[in-house]
Amino acid sequence: MYNICIMFRVKFPKNQQKIFFDSVRRKTGFNWTKIALLCKVHPRSVSGWAREKQLPTENSIKILCKVSELPFPQSDLVDEYWSTKKAGKIGGRNNVLKNGNPGTVDGRIKGGKNSVKVNQKLNNDFVKRKEINLPKHSDVLAELFGIILGDGHLRNGRFGITLNKFVDSDYSVYVSSIIKFLFGLCPRVYVRNNFIQIDLISIVATEFLIKNGLKTGNKVTHQVDVPLWIKKNESYSQRCVRGLIDTDGSVYLDKHKIRERNYASLCIDFTNHSRPLLNFVKTYLSSHNYNVTQNLWNIRIRRNNDVKRFFMEIGFSNIKHENKFINYFESVNGEVA
């Protein structure tokens, strides 16, 4: 079991948060102190939530919905530090008024000199790198490489993965947990309008990824490939394929016509504009006797037996793919395998 360092808060539409808490109190008959005990927070927190002074935690809203038998309200989930951007703008504006523009040459010189003075007084190193784990080659690391090669990005000093807010929320928790498991650091998770951004800011971690075969910059321009240490190991290759298809793959009902007859079957599709990544996935699947078809940027598994084999042998870590597979075969056969 992995430790997951993610907390979301619930952002209601205007005036709806007060209405929700009034409804909870009316339905349950509880006062704010009793509600605070249920949510394991201070009564002042609940009072602030009811007056719309702060945003309540997602877990607290789930608890209150359960005890009051109310549905989970229409709302957005934002990460714990959603308000820091707004506060940062105010603080930055005040700092410019007080100390001048830090973006000018003079401003940067002034900031650099002040930083040197502060660190000299503290008698510490001018730059301190975060202490992290440097993981050994493993199945989990190979899967993370597949995830980064699929939906990730790598820059100097940081790496991250961008996922769909509406269908990948469960998967984002899984991805965050394996980053924490491998490197010993909790990534930062940002929830935006339609996507979830998972970032780990660490020069040491980024250098480790580059040293082990990943590249910074545009993956399509560089035509990135899977590192040799993964290709040379059967188990690592399998988990890397899973990471690639969990991110850049899809599972859908493939409708087609053959000799004037209409057919519909479940299809696993991998789409990528890096030719080496396509070749890696195709080579792995073909070498394990999967029947695959390939278009310009797509590789597909279309036969029912091969789709079932993929689920049993390689599998998905992204639950949205797994659910589509299970729902389809249960509807067709009344069973999965």
N, C-alpha and C positions, 0 to 999 in steps of 0.2 A: 504494500500500500504506500502511495506517495503522499507527501505533504503538499497541499495546494494553497498558495498564498494569494487568493483572489477574493475580493469582497465587492459586491455590487450594491448600489443604492437605487431606490425606486423614485423616478421623477414623474409625478402626476401632472396632468393638465391643470391649468390655473383653476384654483378654488376646489378641485376635486379631492385633494389630500384631506382637507378639513372635513369634507362630507363623508369620506371613507371612515375616518376615526370616530366621527359622531355616530355613524352606522354601527361600528363595532361595539361601541359602548352601549348603544340602545339595544342591540341584539343580544349581547351577553349579560348586561346589567353590571359589568365590572367597572370599578373606578380606575383612574390612571395608575395608581399604585399596583393593583392586581394585574393590570395589563403589562406594566413594567416588569413584574416578576416573571410573567410568562415569556416575555421577550429577552429576559436576562440583561436589562439595561436599567439605568437610573430613572426614577419617575420624571425628573426634569427633562430627560430626553424624549419621553413619550409626550409630555406636555408641549415641548417644542415642535414635535412632529404634528400634533393636533392643531397647533397654531400656524403651521406651514413655515416655521423658522428654520428647520433643517429637513433634509431628506431622510426618510426611514430606510433601514437596511432591508434587503430582499428577504432575508431569512425571517425577520420580524413580521413582514407582511404575510408570508406564507403561514406562519403560526397563527396570526390573527384571522386569516381567511378560514383556517381549519376550525378554530374554536367558535367562530361566528357563523360558519357555513355560508360565507359570502364568496363569490367568485373572485379570482385574482383580478385586480382592477386593470383597465387599459392604461398603460404607462410605458415609459422607457426605462431601461436599465443603464445606469452610468457607473463608472468605476469610482472607487473610494475617494479619489482626489480630483473629481470632476471640476471643482470650483477653483483649483489652483491656477488655471489658465487666466480666469477673470481677475483673481487677486494679483497675479503676476503682472498683468498689464497695468493695473493701478499702481503697484509698487515700482514698476519700471518707469512709468511716467513721472512719478514723484522723484525718483532717483535722477532722472535727466534734468528736472528743474533745479535740483539741489547741487548736483556734481557735474552737470554738462553731459553732452552726448558721448556715450562710450564707444560709438561706432566710428568716430573720427580717429585720425592718427594720434592726435594729442590725447584723446580719451583712452585709447588702447595703451599708450605709453604710461599714462597715469595709473590705469588699472593694474598693469604689469608690475610697476614699482611698488604699489600698495600691497600686492599679493606677495612679493618677495619679502617686504618688511614684516608682514603678518607671520609668514612661515619661519622667518629667522627668529622672531620672538618666541614662537612655539617650539623652536629647535627640532623641527621635523623635516622630512624630505619634501621637496617642492612639489613632486607628483607622487601620489601613492596609488598603487594599483590594488584593485580588490583581490582579496584572497579567495581563490576558487579551486574547485576540484578540476583536475585534468583527467578526464575519463580514458580508460583503455578501450581498444576496439571491441565492440560488442554488438549484439543484435539490436539493442535499443539505440545505440549511437548510429548504426547503419540506417535505422528507420528515421531518425531525426535528419540525417543527411538527405534521405528521400523527400522528407517534408520540406526542407529548405530548398532543395532543387526544384520542387513543385511550386509551392506558394510562398517561398521565402525570399529574402534579400539580405545582402551582406555588404556592409560598408566598414570603413576603418573605425574600429572602436565599438561596433555594435552589429547585431544581427537580429532579424525579426521575421515573423510569419503573419500574413494578412489573410483573414478568413471571413466568410459571410456571416453577418450578425444573426440572420434569421434561421439558417439551417446548420451552422457549424458551432453553435454556442457550447454544446456538450463536448465537441471535439476540441475546442479551444482550451477547455479545462484539462483534457488529456495531454495536449501538446505542452501546456505550461508545466504540468507535473513532471513530464520526462526531462524538460530542461532543468528543472529544480533537482531532479534525481541525478542527472549527469554532472552538472556543474556546481551544485550546492548553493545556487543563487535563485531567488524568485524573480522571474521576469516581470516587467511592467505590462499591464493589460489595459488597453484603451478601447472603450466602446464608443463608436461613432454612429452616424446616421444609419449606415447600412453595412458596416464591417467592424470586425474586431481586430485590433492590432496588438500583437504580442512582441515585445522587444526585450532583449537582454543587452544592456550597455556594459561592455567589458572588453578592454583591449586584449587581455590575456585569452579570453574565450574566442574572440575573433581571430587572433593570431593562430590559435590552436586549430580552428576550422580551416583556415587558409593552408596551414602546414600539412593538414590531412587531406587536401585535395579540392577544397571549394575555392571559388574565385569571387572577387568583388566586381561590382558593375553589372551591366545588363546581361542577363543569362542568354538571351537570344543572340545578341551581337557577338558574344564570346562563344556561342555554341557549346555550352558547358556539357560536361560528361560526368559519369559516375566514377569516383576514384578507384584505382586499381585494387586497393586493399579490400574493397567491397566486392569487386568483380571476381577476385580470386577465391572467395569464400562462399560456399553454397548457402549457408544460413544467413550471412550478411546480405547476400544478393536478394534472397527472398524477402527479408524485412525492408530492404530499400525499395523493392517493387511495391510493397504494401504502402510505404510512405508516399511514393509518387502517385499511386492510384487514389489513395485517400484524399490527396490535395488536388491533383490535376486530372482526376478520373471522374466518371459518372456512371450511375447504374440506372437504366431506363428501359421502358417497354419499346422494343424495336418492331415497328410495323412495316411489313414489306410484302411484295407480291411476286410470286413465282408461278409461271405458266397460268396466269389468269386467276390464281388462287391467292387469297389474302392470308397472311400469317402474322402472328404476334408472339414474340418471345423476349425474355429478359436479356439485356446486353450489357456487358462491362466495356466501357470506352475509356481510353487514355488519349488525351489530346495535349500536344506540346510542340512548340516551334523550334526546339533544339533537336536536330537530327541525331546526335549521339545518344540523347536520352531515349528517343524513340527506338533506336537500334538496340539499346540495352534491354528495354522492356520486351521487345519482340524476340530478341535472342534468348532471353531467359525463358519466356513462355514456350517458344518453339522447342527449346532443348528439353523441356519437360512434357512434350507431346500435347500441348494445347493447340487447338486449331484456331489460328488468328487470321483476321483480314486486315489489310492496311490500305488507307488512302494517303493523301499527301502528308497530313499532320495527325492522323488518327490511327490507333490500333484498337481493334475490337475483338472481344470474345463473345460469340453469338450462339454457340450450341449449348443446349440445356445442361448436358453432362459436363461440359467444360466449365460453365458458370458455377455449377455445384462443386466441382473439384476446386475451383479457385477459392470458394468460400471455405471449404474444409481444409485445404492445404496452406493457402496464403492468408486468407481472411482479411477483414477490415478492422481498423481501429476507429474509423469514423462511423459513428452509429447511424448516420443518415443512409449510408450505403447498405449497412447490415439490415436495417429495417425494411428497405425496399426489397432486398433479396427474400427475407423471411415472409413478408406480406404477399409477394408474388407466388412463391411456391406453396404457401398455405392455401391460397385462393385456388390454385390449379389442382393440387394433389391432396390438400388437406394435411400435408406434412412437408417438412423441409427437406429431408433426405430419405 
